[in-house]
Amino acid sequence: ASVSVSISISQQFSSESLSAFCVKSNSKQDHEHRISAVNAKGAGEPAETQEAVEILERAAEPEFELDVELRRTLVVRAGCSIRMFVPIKGRPSPSVTWTKEGGAVTRAVIDSTESFTMLLIPESTRNDAGKYELTLENASGKKTAEVHVRVLDSPGPPINLKPVKIDKESITLSWEMPLIDGGAKITNYIIEKRESTRKAFATCVMHCPTTSARIGELGEGCEYYFRVSAENEYGIGEAVETSDPIRASQAPTPPPSIVPTDITKNSVSLAWTRPKHDGGSRITGYVLEAQKKGTDQWAHVTTVKTMDFIVKNLNENEEYIFRVMAVNLSGRSAPRESKPITVKESTMLPEFDLRAVCQKTVIAKAGDDIKVEIPVIGRPRPTVSWQKDGTALKLTQRTNAEMTGATVVLSIGECNRSDSGVYTMTGKNIAGTVSENLIVRVHDVPGPPKGPVKIVEISRTYCVFSWEPPENDGGVPINNYVVEIRDTTSQTWTELSATVIRTVFKAVRLNTGSEYQFRVKAKNRYGAGPPITSEAVVAAYPFKVPGPPGTPHVVAFTKDSITVGWNEPVSDGGSEVLGYHVERKERSSIIWTKISSSMVKGNIFKSSGLEDGMAYEFRVSAENLAGIGKASKASEAILALDPVDPPGQPEPVFVNKNVITIQWTKPEYDGGFKITGYTVEKKELPDGRWIRANFTNIMETQFTVSGLTQDASYEFRVFARNAAGSVSMPSDPSDPITCRDDIVEPRIMVDAVFRDVVQLKAGESFKLDADIAGQPTPSMVWTKNGKEVENTLKLEVRFTELTTTLTNKDSVRADGGEFVLTATNVGGFAKHIFKVKVLDRPGPPVGPLKVSDVTADNCVIAWAPPADDGGAKIEGYVIEKRESSRLVWTSVASDLQVTEYKVTKLLKGNEYIFRVMALNKYGLGESLESEPTIADNPYTVPDPPENPEVTAITKDSMVLMWQEPKSNGGTPITHYNVERKDRIGLRWVKCNKRKVKELQFRAGGLVPGHMYEFRVTAENAAGISAPSISSPFYKATDTLYVPGAPCNPRVLDTTKSSITVAWNKPVYDGGSEWTIRTPKEGLKATNFTILNLKENQEYKIQISALNSEGMGEAAAVPENPKAEDRLLPPEMDVDAELRKVVSLRACCSLRLFVPIRGRPTPTAKWTKEDGETVERATIDTTTSYTSLVIENVNRFDSGKYNLTVENSSGSKTVTVQVRVLDTPKRQAAWPGLLSAAAAPPLVTKLPNCWKEMSTHSV
């Protein structure tokens, strides 16, 4: 078959425009093709294929093209996606397989087509790091590519976490680095712990750069879980946790005893008992050791978990001692030894052949392998053990000792210096023990020199330091030392010398002020060993710049110059002070100017060229070889003014054994300004120096100097200071004055500010000080609330000889009160009370915060005002609430003026906490919180009423009675509802239109002759109860009975000859009106007074009701009343109007009427506020009331009227405020302002009026 392909084009193409065409074919037969070119004239001559084309698939090996980024390591941050896109080709289409580390890629999304394959991992983690392999495979071949991925993340969990040492207070843990480091270096490990009884971990080690740590301060016997997290620059990784709890414990006590249970010619059976104390951890096993008689070496026999063991292969007639040790997680106990045990058998001593080892010494270089083979004989065949330097040889991967048929071999791989020593071979059998020594010497580079590196001398350009030779010389002599230096700002070490023989070295050519470190290495013929490094040292003089001099003080001054002096620095820095530099500045300036052109050698300097009246400050700096030190404190501002004349010569006014009072005269010239104070200096004779005697400013020309020595003589001088700050020269010294003792009563002198109450705000400090005078020196004590004041962290009391100070810092409200200073001597005592008031926010309201009347949506909270109002009036209260499941408080009410509030808009079932804070002008005080309260109704509907009973039946009414429900549902029953049902009807009809409060109800409106039944429901705040059981049916018809018993009989009053009783009407009148029988003239009320009784006689009283049918059941008055007078304290029924201000117009009448009562009858007395009697009033007093009447009142009748009623049982007083509205007083008229004809009357007569204030009409 042939296929013709024609090409149709709409425009001219070049011959190269189309040179290939794909012919689709669904047939697998051979094909021939031809192609013709077509133009506007038509199709040209075709060209045919040379031969038939066979249709088949051409095979091609798989190929892929890896991007440059994938050929390198692909680096991504954790959380980002990993995308590997690889173009592929091959025929037939190759199968694509992605693997990671030889396993399947589980988290990846893989998309593969004929032309590409793509692997996508969204939100990568550290576990996605590793080597990914792409495998392409088809019939033509197979090809594999590798892509390395590194995910930058926090590290994975460490591995192999385990305890390596346990005792009763600490546990040492070790672990290995995580398999996944997160693409960065592990910089730290964090260790956490938790007790096995708790759920929360607590961090115990925050910084641990190594893979082991000791965790201390553990509870003995407590079990702990530990977990360790690795940290790199990307954060803290996953934690590894111990699988089982670890108990903090110690080694157990030894087993109490070990005894042999059986002995043969070659074995011994042993048994032991369990230790009394396991050390706080479970016993995991027992270690059994044996020792032959006459030796000190103990041999390990076995480790077992049981408490018995058979030691076999023992030799006959040999004497052994066995010991056993208990083992727990913390280690082994002390051993418990058995008595010597003998096993007998013929023997031959062991023997070692050391002829092949020269001088029994083996020499090797560090890093080489050592192998020594030594023949050994003995019968029976001995066992050989090894020791190194007297200690059992520990067999490791490097060190091994084994025994062949006739030799013993010691092997040490890659030996080092620690392998040097004396190795002891001990051959044992039942014949005895033989030991031989083998000396092993390993030569190596020396160890570090012995430190620390000592700085012998330091200067600006050189440093001398020394060290000690190394303890480990590497087995050969030390040849020399290598010294290196490093500037601490650089990481590079520079060699100073490599041929230092001695252990001291001088480093020269150092840069002044630079910080250096030195390190030293010892060197032998095998090379240089590890170094020892010095502490950082600064190249500088060994001394410092001097400290600041003393604060400059004025020596002399004029209007254009000031001379200042100062004291030497406390510290000269280790070098002599060379001189000083002086600076000054104007008080209002901030710039200091140097005024000493050269270094000042002495301690005094005159500054000239000053401006008259200008204030200057001075400061001084000291200089030594190290440089200029810090400046002194600035002097007080000094005015350039003319000096003040000195005061007059001091003269004594009062003298005792340690106090002298002096006085002087004012200066003749005050320098042009007012004298503002004086300074007093004293000098003890004969060799004393002048020192200041006063510590506060002296305003007067008299001063008391205290703290003097008895029988010592003193001179005094005085300086004057004016308002401009100018200080005079000292006055002439006083004549010598000798302290002698006189008895003078103590006096306390305080500033005027302490005579009033000292007020301050909370947080501020207050200081109370006083001067004391007296002879002999009084003793002083501060007290508060009757207790002596003691020094605390915030309160300090200081005493000098004649002064005392009390200072309180960070004051709170409780720090206020009265501080009493008492001074006492043999002449008497003096006392002064300092009153301090600290103003603060109020304290918490007085609790508890009561929550009552709780319902589903509201409750009532109540509290008491704060015990401490902070020194200011309580302006209100703020109430807040929060649900107990939340932390945020919400406002309920603010600026409340009451101490009780009803909180509304609560959510049913939610638990609330309320708090109340008091507010004064200084802010909100501390809060008072309530207990959690659940907003829910505390009650349910009541139970149904019980036992409904019908009585008092008439033709149109019946009286229904019932009993209260067994349960009121938790809240009082508000009322009852009564329902009835006619026998011929179907519905229950409500009988009551109003709420029924009592346990009975009269149902009216009945149809005569009909049968009715009744039921009752109770209602409370929660709702209506279920109805009671129905009463029987009753017929509405008239029936007459005797009345029921009167209700509630009671005693109203008693006297010595009468008793007054009262009662309520019977519930049931029997169907007929009452008939009055007692007394004969008729009784209209439900009370009666029984007269003519005997005094102090008890009586039984019964009351019965009567109707037309007769007398009903009697009701007895309870408790057999006695005829006696009752004593009642006086009482007054004051009307609400009298409790206010009674206001009335002038010329009206005032009438105050107050009912009174009491037994015996009280007396009444009216007085005015100042206690004088009311002269213009008419007072009328009876047994039941008292009244006061004043006719034609005027302004002078205004004021307070006190009424006092009194009898033998007590008294009571009430005050009535009366205000009379009248014209004002006559004022003095200014001459010429008003004429006499034009002046209005000062008092206008009003019509007569009557003002009556009473509580009852008469």
Secondary structure, DSSP 8 states (H G I E B T S, - for coil): -EEEEE---SS---TTS-----------S-BEEEEE-EETTEE---EE-SS-B------EEEEE---HHHHSEEEEETTS-EEEEEEEEEES--EEEEEETTEE-SS-EEEE-SSEEEEEESS--GGG-EEEEEEEEETTEEEEEEEEEEEE------EEEEEEEE-SS-EEEEEE--S--TTS---EEEEEEEETT-S--EEEEEEE-SSEEEE-S--TT-EEEEEEEEEETTEEEEEEE-SS-EE--------S-EEEEEE-SS-EEEEE---S--TTS---EEEEEEEETT----EEEEEESSSEEEE-S--TEEEEEEEEEEEETTEE---EE---EEEE---EEEEE--TTSGGGEEEEETT--EEEEEEEEEES--EEEEEETTEE----SSEEEEE-SSEEEEEESS--GGG-EEEEEEEEETTEEEEEEEEEEEE------EEEEEEEEE-SS-EEEEEE--S--TTS---EEEEEEEETT-S--EEEEEEE-SSEEEE-S--TT-EEEEEEEEEETTEEEEEEE---EE-S-SS---------EEEEE-SSEEEEE----S--TTS---EEEEEEEETT----EE--SS-B-SSEEEEES--TT-EEEEEEEEEETTEEEEE------EE-----------EEEEE-SS-EEEE----S--TTS-EEEEEEEEEETTT---EE--SS-B-SSEEEE-S--TT-EEEEEEEEEETT--B---------EE-----EEEEEE--GGGGS-EEEETT--EEEEEEEEEES--EEEEEETTEE----SSEEEEE-SSEEEEEE-S--GGG-EEEEEEEEETTEEEEEEEEEEEE-----EEEEEEEES--SS-EEEEEEEES--TTS---EEEEEEEETT----EEEEEEE-SSEEEE----TT-EEEEEEEEEETTEEEEEEE---EE-S-S-------EEEEEES--SS-EEEEEE--S--TTS---EEEEEEEETT--S-EE--SS-B-SSEEEE----TT-EEEEEEEEEETTEE---------EE-----------EEEEEEEE-SS-EEEEEE--S--TTS-B---SSTT---SSEEEE-S--TT-B---EE--EETTEE---EE-TT--B-----EEEEE---HHHHSEEEEETTEEEEEEEEEEEES--EEEEEETTS-B-SS-EEEE-SSEEEEEESS--GGG-EEEEEEEEETTEEEEEEEEEEEE---------TTTS-TTT---SS-----EEEEEESS--
